[in-house]
Amino acid sequence: MNNAILYRSQAGMREVMNIYDNLLATWPVPRQEMNITTRHGDTFVIASGDPAAPPLVLLHGTCSNAVSWIGEITEYSRHHRVFAVDIIGEPGRSAPSRPDWKGVAYVEWLEDVLDGLSVRRASLAGVS
């Protein structure tokens, strides 16, 4: 999948990324931004909270991205090392590739993300 399919135009893609960047600038707690290489494309992750705290991985819904967790991140970060993940194929900073839902690609992708974060066991939270 390329950006032309994910976005209606290059101008639309720039507008979404501008909004994304403006929202990310208001992230209410300290953060670390990272890119994780996976078999299905690079994945952008926002990490917040104490690195020694139990990990919590946040997965956003369709047509969204990791900044959708901005309202909850302060509370979650008090108790967890939080990883807000931009899912591939969605309007965020991760790869625009969108694997078929019927295969193992998303399982492989999440496995690669967790391996890239050195997370062996975590709580998961998601919205749809």
N, CA, C and O atoms as a GROMACS GRO file, in nm:
protein
  512
    1MET      N    1   0.084  -0.117   0.000
    1MET     CA    2   0.000   0.000   0.000
    1MET      C    3   0.089   0.123   0.000
    1MET      O    4   0.190   0.126   0.069
    2ASN      N    5   0.052   0.223  -0.077
    2ASN     CA    6   0.130   0.346  -0.076
    2ASN      C    7   0.047   0.460  -0.019
    2ASN      O    8  -0.074   0.446   0.003
    3ASN      N    9   0.113   0.573   0.004
    3ASN     CA   10   0.044   0.688   0.063
    3ASN      C   11  -0.072   0.736  -0.021
    3ASN      O   12  -0.168   0.791   0.033
    4ALA      N   13  -0.066   0.718  -0.152
    4ALA     CA   14  -0.174   0.763  -0.239
    4ALA      C   15  -0.304   0.690  -0.208
    4ALA      O   16  -0.412   0.746  -0.226
    5ILE      N   17  -0.294   0.566  -0.161
    5ILE     CA   18  -0.414   0.490  -0.125
    5ILE      C   19  -0.459   0.526   0.016
    5ILE      O   20  -0.579   0.535   0.041
    6LEU      N   21  -0.367   0.546   0.107
    6LEU     CA   22  -0.400   0.580   0.245
    6LEU      C   23  -0.459   0.720   0.256
    6LEU      O   24  -0.551   0.743   0.335
    7TYR      N   25  -0.409   0.812   0.177
    7TYR     CA   26  -0.456   0.950   0.176
    7TYR      C   27  -0.514   0.983   0.039
    7TYR      O   28  -0.472   0.925  -0.061
    8ARG      N   29  -0.608   1.072   0.033
    8ARG     CA   30  -0.668   1.110  -0.096
    8ARG      C   31  -0.573   1.193  -0.181
    8ARG      O   32  -0.584   1.195  -0.304
    9SER      N   33  -0.479   1.261  -0.115
    9SER     CA   34  -0.382   1.344  -0.189
    9SER      C   35  -0.260   1.367  -0.102
    9SER      O   36  -0.263   1.344   0.019
   10GLN      N   37  -0.154   1.413  -0.164
   10GLN     CA   38  -0.034   1.451  -0.088
   10GLN      C   39  -0.065   1.567   0.006
   10GLN      O   40  -0.013   1.572   0.118
   11ALA      N   41  -0.149   1.660  -0.040
   11ALA     CA   42  -0.188   1.772   0.046
   11ALA      C   43  -0.264   1.722   0.168
   11ALA      O   44  -0.244   1.772   0.279
   12GLY      N   45  -0.350   1.622   0.149
   12GLY     CA   46  -0.423   1.563   0.261
   12GLY      C   47  -0.329   1.496   0.359
   12GLY      O   48  -0.346   1.507   0.480
   13MET      N   49  -0.229   1.425   0.306
   13MET     CA   50  -0.131   1.361   0.392
   13MET      C   51  -0.056   1.466   0.473
   13MET      O   52  -0.036   1.449   0.593
   14ARG      N   53  -0.015   1.574   0.409
   14ARG     CA   54   0.057   1.681   0.481
   14ARG      C   55  -0.031   1.742   0.589
   14ARG      O   56   0.017   1.773   0.698
   15GLU      N   57  -0.158   1.760   0.561
   15GLU     CA   58  -0.250   1.818   0.659
   15GLU      C   59  -0.266   1.726   0.781
   15GLU      O   60  -0.263   1.772   0.895
   16VAL      N   61  -0.282   1.597   0.756
   16VAL     CA   62  -0.293   1.501   0.867
   16VAL      C   63  -0.165   1.502   0.949
   16VAL      O   64  -0.171   1.501   1.072
   17MET      N   65  -0.050   1.502   0.884
   17MET     CA   66   0.077   1.502   0.957
   17MET      C   67   0.098   1.632   1.034
   17MET      O   68   0.156   1.630   1.142
   18ASN      N   69   0.050   1.743   0.980
   18ASN     CA   70   0.059   1.871   1.051
   18ASN      C   71  -0.026   1.867   1.179
   18ASN      O   72   0.019   1.910   1.285
   19ILE      N   73  -0.147   1.816   1.168
   19ILE     CA   74  -0.233   1.802   1.285
   19ILE      C   75  -0.169   1.707   1.386
   19ILE      O   76  -0.168   1.734   1.506
   20TYR      N   77  -0.117   1.596   1.337
   20TYR     CA   78  -0.049   1.498   1.423
   20TYR      C   79   0.064   1.566   1.501
   20TYR      O   80   0.072   1.553   1.624
   21ASP      N   81   0.150   1.637   1.428
   21ASP     CA   82   0.265   1.702   1.493
   21ASP      C   83   0.221   1.806   1.595
   21ASP      O   84   0.281   1.818   1.701
   22ASN      N   85   0.116   1.882   1.563
   22ASN     CA   86   0.064   1.983   1.657
   22ASN      C   87   0.010   1.918   1.783
   22ASN      O   88   0.033   1.967   1.893
   23LEU      N   89  -0.063   1.807   1.768
   23LEU     CA   90  -0.113   1.736   1.885
   23LEU      C   91   0.000   1.675   1.966
   23LEU      O   92   0.000   1.682   2.089
   24LEU      N   93   0.096   1.614   1.897
   24LEU     CA   94   0.208   1.553   1.967
   24LEU      C   95   0.287   1.656   2.048
   24LEU      O   96   0.340   1.625   2.154
   25ALA      N   97   0.294   1.777   1.998
   25ALA     CA   98   0.364   1.885   2.070
   25ALA      C   99   0.295   1.916   2.203
   25ALA      O  100   0.358   1.975   2.292
   26THR      N  101   0.169   1.879   2.219
   26THR     CA  102   0.096   1.904   2.343
   26THR      C  103   0.091   1.781   2.434
   26THR      O  104   0.023   1.784   2.537
   27TRP      N  105   0.162   1.674   2.397
   27TRP     CA  106   0.165   1.552   2.478
   27TRP      C  107   0.196   1.592   2.621
   27TRP      O  108   0.300   1.653   2.644
   28PRO      N  109   0.112   1.561   2.718
   28PRO     CA  110   0.121   1.622   2.851
   28PRO      C  111   0.226   1.564   2.946
   28PRO      O  112   0.242   1.615   3.057
   29VAL      N  113   0.297   1.461   2.906
   29VAL     CA  114   0.400   1.401   2.990
   29VAL      C  115   0.527   1.384   2.908
   29VAL      O  116   0.521   1.381   2.785
   30PRO      N  117   0.641   1.372   2.975
   30PRO     CA  118   0.764   1.348   2.898
   30PRO      C  119   0.749   1.223   2.810
   30PRO      O  120   0.682   1.127   2.848
   31ARG      N  121   0.812   1.228   2.694
   31ARG     CA  122   0.798   1.118   2.599
   31ARG      C  123   0.930   1.090   2.529
   31ARG      O  124   1.019   1.174   2.521
   32GLN      N  125   0.937   0.970   2.480
   32GLN     CA  126   1.047   0.928   2.393
   32GLN      C  127   0.981   0.878   2.265
   32GLN      O  128   0.885   0.801   2.271
   33GLU      N  129   1.031   0.921   2.151
   33GLU     CA  130   0.978   0.876   2.022
   33GLU      C  131   1.077   0.778   1.962
   33GLU      O  132   1.198   0.799   1.967
   34MET      N  133   1.024   0.670   1.906
   34MET     CA  134   1.112   0.570   1.846
   34MET      C  135   1.047   0.509   1.724
   34MET      O  136   0.925   0.509   1.709
   35ASN      N  137   1.130   0.456   1.638
   35ASN     CA  138   1.085   0.381   1.521
   35ASN      C  139   1.135   0.239   1.534
   35ASN      O  140   1.254   0.215   1.557
   36ILE      N  141   1.044   0.145   1.520
   36ILE     CA  142   1.076   0.003   1.531
   36ILE      C  143   1.064  -0.057   1.391
   36ILE      O  144   0.963  -0.038   1.324
   37THR      N  145   1.166  -0.130   1.348
   37THR     CA  146   1.163  -0.198   1.219
   37THR      C  147   1.090  -0.331   1.236
   37THR      O  148   1.121  -0.408   1.327
   38THR      N  149   0.992  -0.357   1.148
   38THR     CA  150   0.920  -0.483   1.152
   38THR      C  151   0.917  -0.544   1.012
   38THR      O  152   0.954  -0.479   0.914
   39ARG      N  153   0.875  -0.668   1.003
   39ARG     CA  154   0.862  -0.736   0.874
   39ARG      C  155   0.761  -0.667   0.783
   39ARG      O  156   0.763  -0.686   0.662
   40HIS      N  157   0.673  -0.587   0.840
   40HIS     CA  158   0.564  -0.527   0.763
   40HIS      C  159   0.574  -0.375   0.756
   40HIS      O  160   0.479  -0.308   0.716
   41GLY      N  161   0.687  -0.321   0.794
   41GLY     CA  162   0.711  -0.178   0.782
   41GLY      C  163   0.750  -0.115   0.914
   41GLY      O  164   0.720  -0.166   1.022
   42ASP      N  165   0.818  -0.002   0.904
   42ASP     CA  166   0.860   0.070   1.023
   42ASP      C  167   0.739   0.118   1.102
   42ASP      O  168   0.637   0.156   1.045
   43THR      N  169   0.753   0.115   1.234
   43THR     CA  170   0.644   0.148   1.324
   43THR      C  171   0.688   0.255   1.422
   43THR      O  172   0.791   0.240   1.490
   44PHE      N  173   0.610   0.363   1.430
   44PHE     CA  174   0.638   0.473   1.521
   44PHE      C  175   0.572   0.446   1.656
   44PHE      O  176   0.456   0.405   1.662
   45VAL      N  177   0.648   0.471   1.764
   45VAL     CA  178   0.599   0.446   1.899
   45VAL      C  179   0.633   0.567   1.986
   45VAL      O  180   0.743   0.622   1.978
   46ILE      N  181   0.538   0.606   2.070
   46ILE     CA  182   0.559   0.710   2.170
   46ILE      C  183   0.564   0.641   2.305
   46ILE      O  184   0.468   0.575   2.345
   47ALA      N  185   0.676   0.654   2.376
   47ALA     CA  186   0.691   0.591   2.507
   47ALA      C  187   0.687   0.697   2.616
   47ALA      O  188   0.748   0.803   2.603
   48SER      N  189   0.614   0.669   2.722
   48SER     CA  190   0.603   0.760   2.836
   48SER      C  191   0.599   0.678   2.964
   48SER      O  192   0.569   0.558   2.962
   49GLY      N  193   0.630   0.742   3.073
   49GLY     CA  194   0.626   0.675   3.203
   49GLY      C  195   0.761   0.618   3.241
   49GLY      O  196   0.855   0.616   3.162
   50ASP      N  197   0.767   0.572   3.363
   50ASP     CA  198   0.890   0.517   3.421
   50ASP      C  199   0.932   0.391   3.346
   50ASP      O  200   0.854   0.296   3.337
   51PRO      N  201   1.053   0.388   3.292
   51PRO     CA  202   1.099   0.267   3.221
   51PRO      C  203   1.099   0.141   3.306
   51PRO      O  204   1.097   0.030   3.252
   52ALA      N  205   1.101   0.154   3.439
   52ALA     CA  206   1.100   0.038   3.528
   52ALA      C  207   0.959  -0.010   3.561
   52ALA      O  208   0.941  -0.116   3.620
   53ALA      N  209   0.858   0.067   3.523
   53ALA     CA  210   0.719   0.032   3.553
   53ALA      C  211   0.671  -0.078   3.459
   53ALA      O  212   0.731  -0.100   3.353
   54PRO      N  213   0.564  -0.148   3.495
   54PRO     CA  214   0.511  -0.253   3.407
   54PRO      C  215   0.467  -0.195   3.272
   54PRO      O  216   0.407  -0.087   3.268
   55PRO      N  217   0.497  -0.264   3.162
   55PRO     CA  218   0.463  -0.211   3.030
   55PRO      C  219   0.313  -0.222   2.998
   55PRO      O  220   0.246  -0.319   3.032
   56LEU      N  221   0.264  -0.117   2.932
   56LEU     CA  222   0.128  -0.112   2.881
   56LEU      C  223   0.137  -0.067   2.735
   56LEU      O  224   0.190   0.040   2.706
   57VAL      N  225   0.087  -0.149   2.644
   57VAL     CA  226   0.090  -0.118   2.501
   57VAL      C  227  -0.048  -0.072   2.459
   57VAL      O  228  -0.147  -0.143   2.480
   58LEU      N  229  -0.055   0.047   2.400
   58LEU     CA  230  -0.182   0.106   2.357
   58LEU      C  231  -0.196   0.094   2.206
   58LEU      O  232  -0.107   0.136   2.131
   59LEU      N  233  -0.307   0.038   2.161
   59LEU     CA  234  -0.335   0.020   2.019
   59LEU      C  235  -0.462   0.098   1.984
   59LEU      O  236  -0.568   0.072   2.039
   60HIS      N  237  -0.449   0.193   1.894
   60HIS     CA  238  -0.561   0.279   1.854
   60HIS      C  239  -0.654   0.207   1.756
   60HIS      O  240  -0.621   0.100   1.705
   61GLY      N  241  -0.768   0.267   1.731
   61GLY     CA  242  -0.863   0.212   1.636
   61GLY      C  243  -0.831   0.252   1.493
   61GLY      O  244  -0.736   0.326   1.466
   62THR      N  245  -0.912   0.202   1.401
   62THR     CA  246  -0.897   0.231   1.259
   62THR      C  247  -0.915   0.380   1.232
   62THR      O  248  -0.992   0.448   1.301
   63CYS      N  249  -0.844   0.430   1.132
   63CYS     CA  250  -0.849   0.571   1.091
   63CYS      C  251  -0.804   0.664   1.203
   63CYS      O  252  -0.854   0.776   1.216
   64SER      N  253  -0.711   0.618   1.284
   64SER     CA  254  -0.661   0.696   1.397
   64SER      C  255  -0.511   0.675   1.409
   64SER      O  256  -0.448   0.620   1.318
   65ASN      N  257  -0.453   0.718   1.521
   65ASN     CA  258  -0.311   0.700   1.545
   65ASN      C  259  -0.281   0.712   1.694
   65ASN      O  260  -0.372   0.729   1.775
   66ALA      N  261  -0.155   0.704   1.730
   66ALA     CA  262  -0.114   0.700   1.871
   66ALA      C  263  -0.151   0.826   1.948
   66ALA      O  264  -0.173   0.818   2.069
   67VAL      N  265  -0.159   0.940   1.883
   67VAL     CA  266  -0.193   1.062   1.959
   67VAL      C  267  -0.338   1.061   2.007
   67VAL      O  268  -0.377   1.147   2.086
   68SER      N  269  -0.417   0.965   1.962
   68SER     CA  270  -0.554   0.954   2.013
   68SER      C  271  -0.557   0.921   2.162
   68SER      O  272  -0.661   0.934   2.226
   69TRP      N  273  -0.444   0.879   2.218
   69TRP     CA  274  -0.435   0.846   2.360
   69TRP      C  275  -0.396   0.965   2.447
   69TRP      O  276  -0.371   0.948   2.566
   70ILE      N  277  -0.390   1.084   2.389
   70ILE     CA  278  -0.343   1.203   2.462
   70ILE      C  279  -0.424   1.232   2.588
   70ILE      O  280  -0.370   1.283   2.686
   71GLY      N  281  -0.553   1.201   2.588
   71GLY     CA  282  -0.637   1.227   2.704
   71GLY      C  283  -0.614   1.131   2.819
   71GLY      O  284  -0.641   1.165   2.934
   72GLU      N  285  -0.564   1.012   2.791
   72GLU     CA  286  -0.544   0.909   2.893
   72GLU      C  287  -0.399   0.893   2.936
   72GLU      O  288  -0.371   0.831   3.038
   73ILE      N  289  -0.307   0.948   2.858
   73ILE     CA  290  -0.165   0.917   2.878
   73ILE      C  291  -0.113   0.959   3.016
   73ILE      O  292  -0.026   0.892   3.072
   74THR      N  293  -0.162   1.068   3.070
   74THR     CA  294  -0.112   1.115   3.200
   74THR      C  295  -0.140   1.011   3.308
   74THR      O  296  -0.052   0.975   3.385
   75GLU      N  297  -0.264   0.963   3.313
   75GLU     CA  298  -0.300   0.863   3.415
   75GLU      C  299  -0.228   0.731   3.392
   75GLU      O  300  -0.174   0.673   3.486
   76TYR      N  301  -0.226   0.683   3.269
   76TYR     CA  302  -0.158   0.556   3.240
   76TYR      C  303  -0.010   0.563   3.274
   76TYR      O  304   0.048   0.466   3.323
   77SER      N  305   0.052   0.678   3.248
   77SER     CA  306   0.196   0.694   3.271
   77SER      C  307   0.232   0.699   3.418
   77SER      O  308   0.348   0.680   3.454
   78ARG      N  309   0.136   0.722   3.503
   78ARG     CA  310   0.163   0.723   3.647
   78ARG      C  311   0.196   0.582   3.699
   78ARG      O  312   0.267   0.567   3.798
   79HIS      N  313   0.144   0.482   3.632
   79HIS     CA  314   0.153   0.346   3.682
   79HIS      C  315   0.226   0.249   3.588
   79HIS      O  316   0.258   0.137   3.628
   80HIS      N  317   0.251   0.293   3.463
   80HIS     CA  318   0.307   0.203   3.362
   80HIS      C  319   0.413   0.271   3.277
   80HIS      O  320   0.420   0.394   3.270
   81ARG      N  321   0.494   0.190   3.214
   81ARG     CA  322   0.575   0.235   3.100
   81ARG      C  323   0.483   0.215   2.980
   81ARG      O  324   0.456   0.102   2.940
   82VAL      N  325   0.435   0.324   2.924
   82VAL     CA  326   0.332   0.318   2.821
   82VAL      C  327   0.396   0.331   2.683
   82VAL      O  328   0.481   0.417   2.660
   83PHE      N  329   0.352   0.245   2.593
   83PHE     CA  330   0.395   0.249   2.453
   83PHE      C  331   0.271   0.271   2.367
   83PHE      O  332   0.193   0.179   2.344
   84ALA      N  333   0.253   0.394   2.319
   84ALA     CA  334   0.143   0.425   2.228
   84ALA      C  335   0.195   0.402   2.087
   84ALA      O  336   0.286   0.470   2.041
   85VAL      N  337   0.135   0.306   2.019
   85VAL     CA  338   0.186   0.257   1.891
   85VAL      C  339   0.102   0.311   1.776
   85VAL      O  340  -0.021   0.307   1.781
   86ASP      N  341   0.168   0.361   1.673
   86ASP     CA  342   0.101   0.394   1.547
   86ASP      C  343   0.092   0.265   1.465
   86ASP      O  344   0.194   0.214   1.418
   87ILE      N  345  -0.027   0.212   1.449
   87ILE     CA  346  -0.045   0.089   1.373
   87ILE      C  347  -0.016   0.115   1.226
   87ILE      O  348  -0.055   0.219   1.171
   88ILE      N  349   0.053   0.022   1.162
   88ILE     CA  350   0.083   0.036   1.020
   88ILE      C  351  -0.046   0.044   0.938
   88ILE      O  352  -0.148  -0.014   0.975
   89GLY      N  353  -0.038   0.118   0.828
   89GLY     CA  354  -0.152   0.129   0.739
   89GLY      C  355  -0.259   0.226   0.784
   89GLY      O  356  -0.367   0.232   0.725
   90GLU      N  357  -0.230   0.303   0.888
   90GLU     CA  358  -0.324   0.402   0.940
   90GLU      C  359  -0.260   0.541   0.931
   90GLU      O  360  -0.138   0.551   0.911
   91PRO      N  361  -0.338   0.647   0.945
   91PRO     CA  362  -0.286   0.782   0.926
   91PRO      C  363  -0.197   0.830   1.042
   91PRO      O  364  -0.242   0.907   1.127
   92GLY      N  365  -0.076   0.784   1.046
   92GLY     CA  366   0.020   0.822   1.148
   92GLY      C  367   0.159   0.820   1.088
   92GLY      O  368   0.176   0.834   0.967
   93ARG      N  369   0.258   0.802   1.174
   93ARG     CA  370   0.397   0.804   1.130
   93ARG      C  371   0.453   0.666   1.095
   93ARG      O  372   0.570   0.655   1.057
   94SER      N  373   0.373   0.562   1.108
   94SER     CA  374   0.420   0.428   1.072
   94SER      C  375   0.405   0.406   0.922
   94SER      O  376   0.344   0.487   0.852
   95ALA      N  377   0.461   0.295   0.876
   95ALA     CA  378   0.455   0.260   0.733
   95ALA      C  379   0.310   0.257   0.685
   95ALA      O  380   0.221   0.216   0.759
   96PRO      N  381   0.287   0.299   0.560
   96PRO     CA  382   0.150   0.299   0.508
   96PRO      C  383   0.102   0.160   0.466
   96PRO      O  384  -0.013   0.147   0.422
   97SER      N  385   0.184   0.058   0.478
   97SER     CA  386   0.144  -0.077   0.436
   97SER      C  387   0.027  -0.127   0.521
   97SER      O  388   0.025  -0.108   0.643
   98ARG      N  389  -0.067  -0.189   0.455
   98ARG     CA  390  -0.184  -0.243   0.526
   98ARG      C  391  -0.201  -0.390   0.485
   98ARG      O  392  -0.259  -0.419   0.381
   99PRO      N  393  -0.151  -0.482   0.569
   99PRO     CA  394  -0.164  -0.624   0.536
   99PRO      C  395  -0.310  -0.669   0.538
   99PRO      O  396  -0.398  -0.599   0.590
  100ASP      N  397  -0.333  -0.785   0.481
  100ASP     CA  398  -0.466  -0.846   0.483
  100ASP      C  399  -0.501  -0.884   0.626
  100ASP      O  400  -0.418  -0.939   0.699
  101TRP      N  401  -0.624  -0.854   0.668
  101TRP     CA  402  -0.669  -0.886   0.803
  101TRP      C  403  -0.679  -1.036   0.826
  101TRP      O  404  -0.678  -1.081   0.940
  102LYS      N  405  -0.690  -1.115   0.719
  102LYS     CA  406  -0.715  -1.259   0.731
  102LYS      C  407  -0.590  -1.344   0.748
  102LYS      O  408  -0.601  -1.466   0.758
  103GLY      N  409  -0.476  -1.287   0.753
  103GLY     CA  410  -0.353  -1.365   0.765
  103GLY      C  411  -0.288  -1.345   0.901
  103GLY      O  412  -0.352  -1.301   0.996
  104VAL      N  413  -0.162  -1.379   0.906
  104VAL     CA  414  -0.084  -1.368   1.030
  104VAL      C  415  -0.002  -1.239   1.035
  104VAL      O  416   0.073  -1.218   1.130
  105ALA      N  417  -0.015  -1.154   0.935
  105ALA     CA  418   0.072  -1.037   0.925
  105ALA      C  419   0.064  -0.946   1.047
  105ALA      O  420   0.167  -0.900   1.097
  106TYR      N  421  -0.055  -0.919   1.096
  106TYR     CA  422  -0.066  -0.830   1.211
  106TYR      C  423  -0.010  -0.893   1.338
  106TYR      O  424   0.042  -0.822   1.424
  107VAL      N  425  -0.019  -1.023   1.349
  107VAL     CA  426   0.043  -1.094   1.462
  107VAL      C  427   0.195  -1.082   1.451
  107VAL      O  428   0.262  -1.053   1.550
  108GLU      N  429   0.249  -1.106   1.331
  108GLU     CA  430   0.393  -1.090   1.309
  108GLU      C  431   0.437  -0.947   1.339
  108GLU      O  432   0.540  -0.925   1.402
  109TRP      N  433   0.356  -0.850   1.291
  109TRP     CA  434   0.389  -0.710   1.313
  109TRP      C  435   0.397  -0.678   1.462
  109TRP      O  436   0.495  -0.620   1.508
  110LEU      N  437   0.294  -0.717   1.538
  110LEU     CA  438   0.293  -0.687   1.681
  110LEU      C  439   0.407  -0.760   1.752
  110LEU      O  440   0.468  -0.704   1.843
  111GLU      N  441   0.435  -0.882   1.712
  111GLU     CA  442   0.547  -0.956   1.769
  111GLU      C  443   0.678  -0.880   1.746
  111GLU      O  444   0.760  -0.868   1.837
  112ASP      N  445   0.697  -0.829   1.625
  112ASP     CA  446   0.818  -0.751   1.593
  112ASP      C  447   0.824  -0.622   1.673
  112ASP      O  448   0.932  -0.583   1.720
  113VAL      N  449   0.711  -0.555   1.689
  113VAL     CA  450   0.707  -0.431   1.768
  113VAL      C  451   0.749  -0.461   1.912
  113VAL      O  452   0.834  -0.393   1.968
  114LEU      N  453   0.688  -0.562   1.973
  114LEU     CA  454   0.721  -0.597   2.112
  114LEU      C  455   0.867  -0.638   2.125
  114LEU      O  456   0.934  -0.601   2.221
  115ASP      N  457   0.918  -0.715   2.029
  115ASP     CA  458   1.060  -0.753   2.031
  115ASP      C  459   1.148  -0.629   2.020
  115ASP      O  460   1.248  -0.617   2.091
  116GLY      N  461   1.111  -0.535   1.932
  116GLY     CA  462   1.187  -0.412   1.914
  116GLY      C  463   1.188  -0.324   2.037
  116GLY      O  464   1.283  -0.249   2.060
  117LEU      N  465   1.083  -0.334   2.116
  117LEU     CA  466   1.074  -0.259   2.242
  117LEU      C  467   1.136  -0.336   2.359
  117LEU      O  468   1.142  -0.284   2.471
  118SER      N  469   1.181  -0.459   2.333
  118SER     CA  470   1.233  -0.549   2.437
  118SER      C  471   1.128  -0.576   2.545
  118SER      O  472   1.159  -0.586   2.663
  119VAL      N  473   1.004  -0.589   2.501
  119VAL     CA  474   0.892  -0.619   2.592
  119VAL      C  475   0.857  -0.766   2.577
  119VAL      O  476   0.818  -0.810   2.469
  120ARG      N  477   0.872  -0.841   2.683
  120ARG     CA  478   0.842  -0.984   2.680
  120ARG      C  479   0.701  -1.014   2.730
  120ARG      O  480   0.640  -1.113   2.690
  121ARG      N  481   0.650  -0.927   2.819
  121ARG     CA  482   0.518  -0.944   2.876
  121ARG      C  483   0.461  -0.805   2.900
  121ARG      O  484   0.529  -0.718   2.954
  122ALA      N  485   0.335  -0.784   2.860
  122ALA     CA  486   0.276  -0.652   2.873
  122ALA      C  487   0.125  -0.662   2.882
  122ALA      O  488   0.065  -0.761   2.842
  123SER      N  489   0.065  -0.558   2.936
  123SER     CA  490  -0.079  -0.540   2.927
  123SER      C  491  -0.105  -0.469   2.796
  123SER      O  492  -0.025  -0.386   2.752
  124LEU      N  493  -0.217  -0.501   2.732
  124LEU     CA  494  -0.257  -0.437   2.608
  124LEU      C  495  -0.389  -0.366   2.630
  124LEU      O  496  -0.477  -0.418   2.700
  125ALA      N  497  -0.403  -0.248   2.571
  125ALA     CA  498  -0.530  -0.176   2.571
  125ALA      C  499  -0.553  -0.126   2.430
  125ALA      O  500  -0.460  -0.082   2.362
  126GLY      N  501  -0.678  -0.132   2.388
  126GLY     CA  502  -0.708  -0.088   2.252
  126GLY      C  503  -0.848  -0.034   2.242
  126GLY      O  504  -0.932  -0.056   2.330
  127VAL      N  505  -0.873   0.037   2.135
  127VAL     CA  506  -1.006   0.088   2.104
  127VAL      C  507  -1.037   0.052   1.960
  127VAL      O  508  -0.948   0.033   1.878
  128SER      N  509  -1.165   0.043   1.931
  128SER     CA  510  -1.208   0.012   1.797
  128SER      C  511  -1.333   0.091   1.764
  128SER      O  512  -1.387   0.080   1.654
   0.00000   0.00000   0.00000
